[in-house]
Amino acid sequence: MGFEKGHIKYGGRQRGVKNTTSRELKSVLGDFIAEQLESLPSTFNSISNPEKRLELLLKMLPFVLPKAQEITLEMLPESKLDFLVETLTNEEKREN
């Protein structure tokens, strides 16, 4: 017999309560990563292979710098386009 609509739920986790195992695992991993952060500069400096160092840097960048997004003129509102045109026109006049 499968689940019947309107069936009363008995036992189990209440809605919105996180799984205890997940919460504990996140805590343990958080503590471990915090400890590793202290030794990160010396660990990084101990890597002698330049390609490996660059690879590590590239993997860490997304956690520090926001990902660049492409912006096209079609995405800008009319007021911003007018402002850009005016700014560029004034800049060109100043250069001449």
C-alpha positions as CSV (number, residue, x, y, z in Angstrom):
1,M,0.0,0.0,0.0
2,G,1.5,3.3,-1.1
3,F,1.2,6.8,0.3
4,E,-2.4,8.0,0.6
5,K,-3.1,11.7,0.2
6,G,-4.1,13.2,3.6
7,H,-2.3,10.5,5.5
8,I,-1.1,11.7,8.9
9,K,2.7,11.7,9.4
10,Y,3.9,9.8,12.4
11,G,7.4,10.1,13.8
12,G,10.4,11.2,11.9
13,R,12.1,14.6,11.6
14,Q,9.9,17.6,11.9
15,R,9.8,19.9,8.8
16,G,12.7,22.4,8.8
17,V,14.9,20.5,11.3
18,K,18.3,19.6,9.9
19,N,19.6,16.1,9.9
20,T,21.8,15.7,13.0
21,T,24.5,13.8,11.0
22,S,24.7,16.6,8.4
23,R,25.0,19.2,11.1
24,E,27.8,17.3,12.9
25,L,29.6,16.7,9.6
26,K,29.5,20.4,8.6
27,S,30.8,21.3,12.0
28,V,33.7,18.9,11.8
29,L,34.6,19.9,8.3
30,G,34.3,23.6,9.2
31,D,36.8,23.1,12.1
32,F,39.2,21.1,9.9
33,I,39.1,23.8,7.1
34,A,39.7,26.6,9.7
35,E,42.8,24.7,10.9
36,Q,44.1,24.2,7.4
37,L,43.7,27.9,6.5
38,E,46.3,28.8,9.0
39,S,48.9,26.6,7.2
40,L,47.8,27.5,3.7
41,P,50.5,30.0,2.9
42,S,53.3,27.7,4.0
43,T,51.7,24.7,2.2
44,F,51.3,26.8,-1.0
45,N,55.0,28.0,-0.8
46,S,56.1,24.4,-0.4
47,I,54.7,23.4,-3.8
48,S,57.7,23.5,-6.2
49,N,55.9,22.8,-9.4
50,P,54.8,26.1,-11.0
51,E,51.9,24.5,-12.9
52,K,50.5,23.0,-9.7
53,R,50.8,26.3,-7.9
54,L,48.9,28.1,-10.7
55,E,46.3,25.4,-10.7
56,L,45.7,25.8,-7.0
57,L,45.5,29.6,-7.4
58,L,42.9,29.2,-10.2
59,K,40.8,26.9,-8.0
60,M,40.8,29.3,-5.1
61,L,40.0,32.5,-7.1
62,P,36.2,31.9,-7.4
63,F,36.1,32.0,-3.6
64,V,37.7,35.5,-3.5
65,L,36.7,37.2,-6.7
66,P,33.2,37.4,-8.1
67,K,32.7,35.8,-11.5
68,A,32.8,38.4,-14.3
69,Q,29.6,38.8,-16.2
70,E,29.3,39.9,-19.8
71,I,27.4,43.2,-20.2
72,T,26.1,44.2,-23.6
73,L,24.6,47.6,-24.6
74,E,21.2,45.9,-25.1
75,M,21.2,45.1,-21.4
76,L,21.5,48.7,-20.3
77,P,18.5,51.0,-19.8
78,E,18.0,54.0,-22.1
79,S,19.1,56.4,-19.4
80,K,22.5,54.6,-18.9
81,L,23.1,54.6,-22.6
82,D,22.4,58.3,-22.8
83,F,24.8,58.9,-19.9
84,L,27.5,56.8,-21.6
85,V,27.1,58.7,-24.9
86,E,27.3,62.1,-23.2
87,T,30.3,61.1,-21.1
88,L,32.2,59.8,-24.2
89,T,31.2,62.9,-26.2
90,N,32.5,65.2,-23.5
91,E,35.7,63.2,-23.1
92,E,36.3,63.5,-26.9
93,K,35.8,67.2,-26.8
94,R,38.3,67.6,-23.9
95,E,40.9,65.7,-25.8
96,N,40.6,68.0,-28.9
